Structure formats: structure tokens, C-alpha cells
């Protein structure tokens, strides 16, 4: 049984970052809503209470029985969690009258404390709260302060409760808290007694064992996209059930240049039982005249379901549908705030479970994106797929602004190919998290030779990110951008101007549609 840390989510924007810091320490963790506390089984080694946009002073503030948690496991309470714990045990929490947002310096009061072991005095931390703790209950003591926050960190007194309680009014999980990872690590190993066991190798070994037990001798069907998520899911399943896995790779006519043929060959070389389905003309026909991006997504999602359903009915022996769902999708679906109001309609397997009446298996449902890549490396996934940049489910349809035509798809495929190949030649491809070209509906005047042209403006996009939640535009060398622009304009008929997008997320999104 894998040991784990339980993270109770009170709605903080940073909750996923807490999980990422724990995973970086090679300890498994799961996020659950504060109001859906599971049974505290023996595999749970400790509990972390997240921050929240709420105030503990609100009438309907998120609440949990902290005393019950402390009776069972060590607890680390962060920001809102720290204020909730203080209030629960007789402390006083009031609205702050001084600025308690942004960088602060931590003055350690107790250098012998386990949580702050080897943490530098006056290290930078990140504050983000409007309430502040004015006093602690009798069973607690101060361990660190900042210039404006007296109770920046506190703990339960020795022997006061069955297990140790710690609380931080700052966020150790964010990048700006320079010793944050060390503090999280101290909680995991020195307070909870965790072991370094959550590794790519251990995940693969346990997953294969679990998949064998879950599926047995039954057959599974999986829709491959050419991306890392579905590919790693396929390799895990192939390791567990062999040829009982059937993979379907659909060409929707909106893939990158030569991608269908190249990736299909790579899948076959990997030994996967895969069938390629050419359906590009059908997708393009359905998209004819459609400019609205949301409508494009819905059409592509519907047609994919129809094509996949048709292929799956050729295999009535199949009992399972595999999906490449990863952990951020799972968290979103059970968030205390509910699913995002702006979720995009299209998903490669959206709607399939209900139509096909198959049991669902999700081999990657507890992995973050970077962990998927680590598992893929462990499984021997070919580098071309393992390190391929993320690509939108609807493909080039949402990188062509406006209506979709075969001519526009061809223009964008050629331009994107030149961009990607140059990134590889310049050694920049693996330095960038995601890059792609966008064909705009704008046309501008140009001169080629002695002739006037009136052709498309093409935008180049490149960002750096960890998981796509936030992203900064990549500072690509000017000589590289000049070479790409020159190559595209000289070789792609239909483009006479190239621009580079220098917007970060937020406020912009990574894709334009």
C-alpha cells in the first residue's frame, strides 16, 4: 500500500502547487475537498490544510474538525488553514489592518524546531491573506514571525495533542517562498516519517500490477492522439495486458505536417496493437464555413465520437474504454469551487463512455503532466513523442482563426513545420514548453520581387510553463526569429508577414482560440 499525504482543499488557487511540492519530494499525495474527508486509513501519513479565498470570520466559511484530524495524524495548516486552526483552539483571528500580501522575510524564533530545520533565518516567504492571527490557543506556541505578521508560523506544544500540529500564515508552496520546499520536506520526513517512495519506477510497477488486477483478461480500446498522455497510457496498458489493448489513431485532417504517418509508424515500432483511421475529409466537410471556435470544438468532438464509435463496433469483444485523463482534470472535476465555467467543449473521448457502454480505465488519473513524462521515460517511450509539445485536441482548427479550408490547413502545416524544424536545428525545441504557428484572417500588403502581394499574417507562439496553468512567453533569439520568418515567407505561398506573440498567461491564453 502506497503511503500518502492528504491535502484538504479549501478552494485556494495554490492547492495544486502544494501537491506538486509534495510530489517533488517523492511522496505521493491526493487532494480532496474539505467537505469530502475520506476515512483516515493507515496509508495516510499526514494531512495538509490548504489556503482559501474565504475568511474564517465568514458565516458560511469552510470548516473541518481539526481536533479530529490531530487525533489521527500530524497536520500542517497553510494560510486559511492556519487561521482556522488558531480559531478552533481558542486563538483570535481578525481582519488585518496592514498589508499582508507579497514578499516578507521570516524571522525564526525557534531554530530547533523540526519544521524549520536548516531553514535560513530571514528567508523570503510569500504572504497572501486579509485576515491575521492575533493570538494562539493555550496548546500552541510561536516558532516564526515576519515584520508585520507576528504569528507567521506556530506549532502545538509538545504532548498537547496526539499528533504534532504546525501552521504557516505564508505559502511555502509558491516559488517566491525560497525555503518553501525545504519546509514541506521537513514536514513530510521529520514530522510525518514518510519515505522517498513515489518515483516513476514505483508508479509504473504499481500501475501495471493494479491494471492487471482491474482488467484481467478482458479487452480495452484506447483512442491515441499522438501526444504524451495517451501514448504513456497505452504503454502502461500494453505492459499490463499486451495485445488485449486495441489502439485507434484517427487522422482528423488537422494534425501537423506528416504527423499521422510518422506517429502511426512510431506506434507500430513500439509494438502497440494500433489501427490508423483516415477521416480528414469528413472532419473538414463538417467544419466548412464555421468560424466560431466553440462551434469548431463541438463539431470536432462530435465527429471524433462518431468515427471512434464506428471503429469500436467492429470489436464487440471490447469491455473497457481507456482514457488519458491526468490529475489536474480529476482535481477540477471534484473541486470545492465546482468545474470551471470556461472548460472548452472538446475532449478526445468526450461523450464516448455513455455511447459505448464500456467500463472506464484511467491509468494516469493521479499524475501531473511532468510526472506523465517521467513515467513515459521509464517505459521507454520514444523521445519524439515523449518530449513533443502539447497540442490542442481540435488540432490546427483552433490555430486557424476564422473558417477552415483545406488551403488554410496546408498553409499552416507548412509554416508550422518550418517553425518546429528550426526550433530543433537551433537546439531550442526542448527549451520551450509549447510552440506553434497561428494563421490569422488578417491580410496585409507585401512586395515579393516586383509584385505586390496581399496575403495572410502568420503569428508565432512559444511559451515556457510547467503544466500550462500559467505561462511566460519565450525569449527566443532575434536571429532565430529572423531565420524562421524569412524561411516561411520565402517557402509558404499565402503568407507575406510573420509576427511574434509576446503575451503571457494570464492575461492571455496559450492558444489563441
C-alpha positions, 0 to 999 in steps of 0.5 A, spaced: 500 500 500 502 506 497 503 511 503 500 518 502 499 525 504 492 528 504 491 535 502 484 538 504 482 543 499 479 549 501 478 552 494 485 556 494 488 557 487 495 554 490 492 547 492 495 544 486 502 547 487 502 544 494 501 537 491 506 538 486 511 540 492 509 534 495 510 530 489 517 533 488 519 530 494 517 523 492 511 522 496 505 521 493 499 525 495 491 526 493 487 532 494 480 532 496 475 537 498 474 539 505 467 537 505 469 530 502 474 527 508 475 520 506 476 515 512 483 516 515 486 509 513 493 507 515 496 509 508 495 516 510 501 519 513 499 526 514 494 531 512 495 538 509 490 544 510 490 548 504 489 556 503 482 559 501 479 565 498 474 565 504 475 568 511 474 564 517 470 570 520 465 568 514 458 565 516 458 560 511 466 559 511 469 552 510 470 548 516 473 541 518 474 538 525 481 539 526 481 536 533 479 530 529 484 530 524 490 531 530 487 525 533 489 521 527 495 524 524 500 530 524 497 536 520 500 542 517 495 548 516 497 553 510 494 560 510 486 559 511 488 553 514 492 556 519 487 561 521 482 556 522 486 552 526 488 558 531 480 559 531 478 552 533 483 552 539 481 558 542 486 563 538 483 570 535 483 571 528 481 578 525 481 582 519 488 585 518 489 592 518 496 592 514 498 589 508 499 582 508 500 580 501 507 579 497 514 578 499 516 578 507 522 575 510 521 570 516 524 571 522 525 564 526 524 564 533 525 557 534 531 554 530 530 547 533 524 546 531 523 540 526 519 544 521 524 549 520 530 545 520 536 548 516 531 553 514 535 560 513 533 565 518 530 571 514 528 567 508 523 570 503 516 567 504 510 569 500 504 572 504 497 572 501 491 573 506 486 579 509 485 576 515 491 575 521 492 571 527 492 575 533 493 570 538 494 562 539 490 557 543 493 555 550 496 548 546 500 552 541 506 556 541 510 561 536 516 558 532 516 564 526 514 571 525 515 576 519 515 584 520 508 585 520 505 578 521 507 576 528 504 569 528 507 567 521 508 560 523 506 556 530 506 549 532 502 545 538 506 544 544 509 538 545 504 532 548 498 537 547 495 533 542 496 526 539 499 528 533 504 534 532 500 540 529 504 546 525 501 552 521 504 557 516 500 564 515 505 564 508 505 559 502 511 555 502 508 552 496 509 558 491 516 559 488 517 566 491 517 562 498 525 560 497 525 555 503 518 553 501 520 546 499 525 545 504 519 546 509 514 541 506 520 536 506 521 537 513 514 536 514 513 530 510 520 526 513 521 529 520 514 530 522 510 525 518 516 519 517 514 518 510 519 515 505 522 517 498 517 512 495 513 515 489 518 515 483 516 513 476 519 506 477 514 505 483 508 508 479 509 504 473 510 497 477 504 499 481 500 501 475 501 495 471 500 490 477 493 494 479 491 494 471 492 487 471 488 486 477 482 491 474 482 488 467 484 481 467 483 478 461 478 482 458 479 487 452 480 495 452 480 500 446 484 506 447 483 512 442 491 515 441 492 522 439 499 522 438 501 526 444 504 524 451 498 522 455 495 517 451 501 514 448 504 513 456 497 510 457 497 505 452 504 503 454 502 502 461 496 498 458 500 494 453 505 492 459 499 490 463 495 486 458 499 486 451 495 485 445 488 485 449 489 493 448 486 495 441 489 502 439 485 507 434 489 513 431 484 517 427 487 522 422 482 528 423 485 532 417 488 537 422 494 534 425 501 537 423 505 536 417 506 528 416 504 527 423 499 521 422 504 517 418 510 518 422 506 517 429 502 511 426 509 508 424 512 510 431 506 506 434 507 500 430 515 500 432 513 500 439 509 494 438 502 497 440 496 493 437 494 500 433 489 501 427 490 508 423 483 511 421 483 516 415 477 521 416 480 528 414 475 529 409 469 528 413 472 532 419 473 538 414 466 537 410 463 538 417 467 544 419 466 548 412 464 555 413 464 555 421 468 560 424 466 560 431 471 556 435 466 553 440 462 551 434 469 548 431 470 544 438 463 541 438 463 539 431 470 536 432 468 532 438 462 530 435 465 527 429 471 524 433 465 520 437 462 518 431 468 515 427 471 512 434 464 509 435 464 506 428 471 503 429 469 500 436 463 496 433 467 492 429 470 489 436 464 487 440 469 483 444 471 490 447 469 491 455 473 497 457 474 504 454 481 507 456 482 514 457 488 519 458 485 523 463 491 526 468 490 529 475 489 536 474 482 534 470 480 529 476 482 535 481 477 540 477 472 535 476 471 534 484 473 541 486 470 545 492 469 551 487 465 546 482 468 545 474 470 551 471 465 555 467 470 556 461 472 548 460 472 548 452 467 543 449 472 538 446 475 532 449 478 526 445 473 521 448 468 526 450 461 523 450 464 516 448 463 512 455 455 513 455 455 511 447 459 505 448 457 502 454 464 500 456 467 500 463 472 506 464 480 505 465 484 511 467 491 509 468 494 516 469 488 519 473 493 521 479 499 524 475 501 531 473 503 532 466 511 532 468 510 526 472 506 523 465 513 524 462 517 521 467 513 515 467 513 515 459 521 515 460 521 509 464 517 505 459 521 507 454 517 511 450 520 514 444 523 521 445 519 524 439 513 523 442 515 523 449 518 530 449 513 533 443 509 539 445 502 539 447 497 540 442 490 542 442 485 536 441 481 540 435 488 540 432 490 546 427 482 548 427 483 552 433 490 555 430 486 557 424 482 563 426 476 564 422 473 558 417 477 552 415 479 550 408 483 545 406 488 551 403 488 554 410 490 547 413 496 546 408 498 553 409 499 552 416 502 545 416 507 548 412 509 554 416 508 550 422 513 545 420 518 550 418 517 553 425 518 546 429 524 544 424 528 550 426 526 550 433 530 543 433 536 545 428 537 551 433 537 546 439 531 550 442 525 545 441 526 542 448 527 549 451 520 551 450 514 548 453 509 549 447 510 552 440 506 553 434 504 557 428 497 561 428 494 563 421 490 569 422 484 572 417 488 578 417 491 580 410 496 585 409 500 588 403 507 585 401 512 586 395 515 579 393 520 581 387 516 586 383 509 584 385 505 586 390 502 581 394 496 581 399 496 575 403 495 572 410 499 574 417 502 568 420 503 569 428 508 565 432 507 562 439 512 559 444 511 559 451 515 556 457 510 553 463 510 547 467 503 544 466 500 550 462 496 553 468 500 559 467 505 561 462 511 566 460 512 567 453 519 565 450 525 569 449 527 566 443 533 569 439 532 575 434 536 571 429 532 565 430 526 569 429 529 572 423 531 565 420 524 562 421 520 568 418 524 569 412 524 561 411 516 561 411 515 567 407 520 565 402 517 557 402 509 558 404 505 561 398 499 565 402 503 568 407 507 575 406 508 577 414 510 573 420 509 576 427 511 574 434 506 573 440 509 576 446 503 575 451 503 571 457 498 567 461 494 570 464 492 575 461 492 571 455 491 564 453 496 559 450 492 558 444 489 563 441 482 560 440 
